[in-house]
Structures are given as C-alpha cells and as structure tokens.
Amino acid sequence: MTNILMHLSLPPETTRFCDKLLPPFTSLIFALSNLAILFWLLNIILDTAGHLAFKSAAIAEHETEWQRWKSMLASPPLWIGISCFCLEFIVWLALLSLVPLSMGMLVGSINIVIVMLAGKLLFGERLDRMRIIGMWLVTIGVALAGGFVS
C-alpha cells in the first residue's frame, strides 16, 4: 500500500498512517466470504471504471454546449461508463444477497477513496489537504465500524 501512495506524491506521514490503519481494515475483509470478497472487488472495479469513463467523456470541449453534449453522447467512454454501472448494479445485488446491508455499505464506501485516488493518477486531479483528510476519515470510519460488524 505504501508504494501505491508514494506514486501519488503524498507526504511520508500519510503513508505511515495508512500502514497503521490496514490491520483493522483487513479484519473487516476477513469477515466476508470468498464469494462476497469477489463481488466486493468487482463492485470497486466497476464503480471506479464507470466514474473514470464518465469523467473521460465529460472533459470533451467544443465551441457550444450543444456540440459538447452531442460529442459526449457519441463517445464510447460514456457508454462504457453506463455499462459499468449497469453491471455494478447486478454485482451490488449479488453482494447484498451474501452480507447484511450494514456491512455492504461499509465495504462499499471505500469506493469513494479509490475513485479519488484514480482521479489523481489518471486525470491529475488535485488532492489538497482537506480532500486527503476526508479520504482518511472515510477509511478510518470503515475500519473502525468494520471491527464491530458481526
């Protein structure tokens, strides 16, 4: 995990904090069955791919707003994103058939962090101090609450 965070140019104290946070978070993951973990990972992949595809479609620039919308509607990334979200819906239902809603929402909320990191890596989006703090609060919340989910 530290190697991934170093590529994002985050401060060393952030990567050390992440290494300390991983043990409680991994206990939440071990509470899931193998099939639930598979559906959870597929959910993360599809959600992230969908958001990134939508962002890719949305950055098209044209002279008028109408031309921009026509370009977006004709762009493959938009339809890839829609497909990803349709598949994610099916995977999410499968995950919820295996775990309680409270646990599904916990493990699903980590998607916010993954999408923000992917946006930084692929689109060079800014991760200022407040966004990084917000990501940590989400991660800490998932790790802490996950320790109490049965």
Residue pairs with C-beta under 8 A, 6 or more apart in sequence:
1 15
1 18
1 19
1 22
2 15
2 18
2 19
4 117
5 14
5 15
5 18
6 15
7 121
8 117
8 120
8 121
8 127
10 127
10 132
14 132
14 136
17 136
18 139
21 139
21 140
21 143
24 143
24 144
24 146
24 147
25 139
25 142
25 143
25 146
27 146
27 147
28 103
28 106
28 107
28 142
28 143
28 146
28 147
28 149
29 37
29 107
31 103
31 146
31 149
31 150
32 40
32 98
32 99
32 103
32 107
33 98
35 98
36 95
36 98
36 99
39 91
39 92
39 94
39 95
39 98
40 95
40 107
40 108
42 88
42 91
43 88
43 91
43 92
43 95
43 108
43 111
44 110
44 111
44 114
46 84
46 85
46 87
46 88
46 91
47 84
47 85
47 88
47 111
47 114
47 115
48 111
48 114
48 115
48 118
49 80
49 81
49 84
50 80
50 81
50 82
50 84
50 85
50 88
51 81
51 115
51 118
51 119
52 81
52 115
52 118
52 119
52 122
52 123
53 77
53 78
53 80
53 81
53 84
54 77
54 78
54 81
55 119
55 123
56 75
56 77
57 72
57 75
57 77
57 78
57 81
58 72
59 123
60 68
60 71
60 72
60 75
61 68
62 68
62 71
72 78
92 104
92 108
95 104
95 108
96 104
99 107
100 149
102 149
103 146
103 149
106 142
106 145
106 146
106 149
107 142
107 146
109 138
109 141
109 142
110 138
110 139
110 142
112 135
112 138
113 135
113 138
113 139
116 125
116 127
116 131
116 135
117 127
117 135
119 125
120 126
120 127
127 135
